[in-house]
Amino acid sequence: MKLYVITPEEQIENEPFIIGCLLKAGVTRVHIRHPQLQSDSTRRLLDSISPEYLPQLSLHDCHELAQDYGTGIHLNSRHRYVPPEFSGVLSKSCHSISEEGCDRLDYYFLSPVFTSISKQGYHPTLTHEVIREAFLSGMLDERAVALGGVTPERMAALRDMGFSSAAMLGYIWEGTTEEIIRRITTLCSNL
């Protein structure tokens, strides 16, 4: 199963180092989601990440930096449109099966599949049976990435629904730098 990780809204200590460790451990892609950061702060963050990992990053904000750094971009409620000059990896957040609506997407997050860990009161609106049927009928395809309440214990259920990819936020970022790295290394080795 492919694994994507989304950063918390607020930057954390050792974040550039942790991002490198996540990607080295086997995470497919890391999403930089810091809506409060301006371009200059985002640029400093990107400059502090090893250049070899930049192509495996996607920006939720400051899309104007994507071309300079070779990152992907993620469309969301703050940034709904693809910059005209952009030609890299493109993703989007979706909250219903019919919402996708962009053939250009490389993948899209479908959430919440389970009750969210990081967003209080954010519960699934689709049953697992509806998701499974959507995969079987072709309404969902391999580009769909499960998000929301994803933990290692739920990977088998995600596969049963039809997902071949999952994204994590809340589960990953709790604890010290060492705990985060240990958690992701163990998870990636068991996928």
C-alpha positions in Angstrom: 0.0 0.0 0.0 1.2 3.5 -0.9 1.5 5.8 2.1 1.2 9.6 2.1 1.8 11.8 5.1 0.4 15.3 5.7 2.2 17.7 8.0 0.3 19.3 10.9 -0.9 22.9 10.3 1.8 24.3 12.7 5.4 23.5 12.0 7.0 21.2 14.5 10.5 20.9 15.8 12.9 19.0 13.5 10.3 18.9 10.7 12.8 19.0 7.8 14.7 16.1 9.4 11.5 14.1 10.1 10.3 14.7 6.5 13.5 13.2 5.2 13.2 10.2 7.5 9.6 9.6 6.5 10.6 9.5 2.8 13.6 7.4 3.5 11.5 4.9 5.4 9.2 4.4 2.4 6.5 7.1 2.5 5.4 7.8 -1.1 4.9 11.5 -0.7 4.8 14.2 2.1 2.3 17.0 1.9 3.4 20.3 3.3 0.3 21.8 4.9 1.1 25.1 6.7 -1.6 27.6 5.8 -0.1 30.2 8.1 3.3 30.3 6.3 4.1 32.9 3.8 6.2 32.3 0.7 9.5 33.3 2.4 8.9 31.0 5.3 7.9 28.1 3.1 11.0 28.8 0.9 13.2 28.5 4.1 11.5 25.2 5.0 12.0 23.8 1.5 15.6 25.0 1.5 16.2 23.0 4.7 15.0 19.7 3.2 17.5 17.6 1.2 17.0 18.4 -2.5 16.7 14.7 -3.3 13.4 14.7 -1.5 11.8 17.8 -3.0 10.2 15.8 -5.9 8.3 13.8 -3.3 6.7 16.8 -1.7 3.4 18.5 -2.4 2.5 22.1 -1.3 -1.0 22.9 0.0 -0.1 26.6 -0.1 2.5 28.8 -1.8 1.9 27.1 -5.1 4.1 29.7 -6.8 7.1 27.9 -5.3 6.3 24.5 -6.9 8.0 25.2 -10.2 11.2 26.5 -8.5 11.5 23.5 -6.2 10.1 20.8 -8.4 7.3 19.9 -5.9 3.7 18.9 -6.5 0.7 21.0 -5.6 -2.4 20.1 -3.7 -5.7 21.8 -4.5 -8.0 22.6 -1.5 -10.6 25.2 -0.4 -7.9 27.9 -0.2 -6.4 27.1 -3.6 -8.9 25.6 -6.0 -7.2 26.1 -9.4 -4.1 24.8 -11.0 -1.6 27.6 -11.9 -1.4 27.8 -15.7 2.3 27.1 -15.9 2.2 24.1 -13.6 3.0 20.7 -15.0 4.0 18.6 -12.0 2.2 16.2 -9.7 -1.3 17.3 -8.9 -3.7 16.2 -6.1 -6.8 17.4 -4.4 -9.0 17.0 -1.3 -12.4 15.4 -1.9 -15.2 14.8 0.5 -17.5 12.8 -1.7 -17.2 10.2 -4.4 -18.6 12.5 -7.1 -16.5 15.5 -6.2 -13.2 14.6 -8.0 -14.1 16.2 -11.3 -10.5 16.9 -12.5 -9.0 14.4 -15.0 -5.6 16.0 -14.6 -5.3 14.8 -11.0 -2.5 12.3 -10.3 -4.4 11.3 -7.1 -6.9 12.6 -4.6 -7.6 12.3 -0.9 -11.1 10.9 -0.1 -12.0 11.8 3.5 -12.9 11.1 6.1 -13.0 7.4 5.7 -12.9 6.9 9.5 -13.4 9.4 12.3 -10.6 11.9 12.1 -7.8 11.8 14.6 -6.6 15.4 14.0 -10.0 17.1 13.5 -12.4 16.8 16.4 -16.0 15.9 15.3 -15.0 15.1 11.7 -16.9 11.8 11.0 -17.3 9.8 7.8 -20.4 10.4 5.6 -19.9 7.3 3.5 -20.2 3.7 4.7 -17.4 1.3 3.9 -19.9 -0.7 1.8 -20.6 2.4 -0.4 -16.9 3.0 -0.9 -16.3 -0.7 -1.8 -19.2 -0.5 -4.4 -17.8 2.8 -5.8 -14.4 1.0 -6.4 -16.2 -2.0 -8.0 -18.3 0.2 -10.3 -15.4 2.3 -11.4 -16.6 5.5 -9.7 -13.4 5.4 -7.6 -10.1 4.2 -9.0 -6.5 3.6 -7.9 -6.0 7.4 -7.7 -8.2 7.5 -4.5 -6.2 7.8 -1.3 -8.0 7.1 2.0 -7.7 9.9 4.6 -9.2 10.4 8.0 -8.6 8.2 11.0 -6.1 6.0 9.2 -4.0 3.9 11.6 -2.0 0.7 11.0 -4.8 -1.4 12.5 -7.2 -0.1 9.8 -5.0 -1.0 6.7 -6.7 -4.3 6.1 -10.1 -2.6 6.2 -8.9 -0.1 3.7 -7.7 -2.8 1.3 -11.0 -4.6 1.7 -12.8 -1.3 0.6 -10.6 -1.1 -2.5 -7.9 1.4 -1.5 -4.3 0.9 -2.6 -3.2 4.1 -0.9 -3.7 5.8 2.4 -2.8 9.2 3.9 -2.0 9.9 7.6 -1.8 13.1 9.6 -3.0 12.7 13.2 -1.5 9.2 13.8 2.0 10.2 12.7 2.9 13.4 14.5 2.3 12.6 18.2 5.4 12.5 20.4 9.1 13.2 20.1 11.1 13.1 16.9 12.4 9.7 17.8 8.9 8.3 18.5 7.6 9.7 15.1 10.5 8.1 13.2 10.1 4.8 15.0 6.3 4.8 14.4 6.7 5.5 10.6 9.6 3.1 10.2 7.6 0.3 11.8 4.5 1.1 9.7 6.4 1.2 6.4 8.2 -2.0 7.1 4.8 -3.8 7.6 3.0 -2.4 4.6 
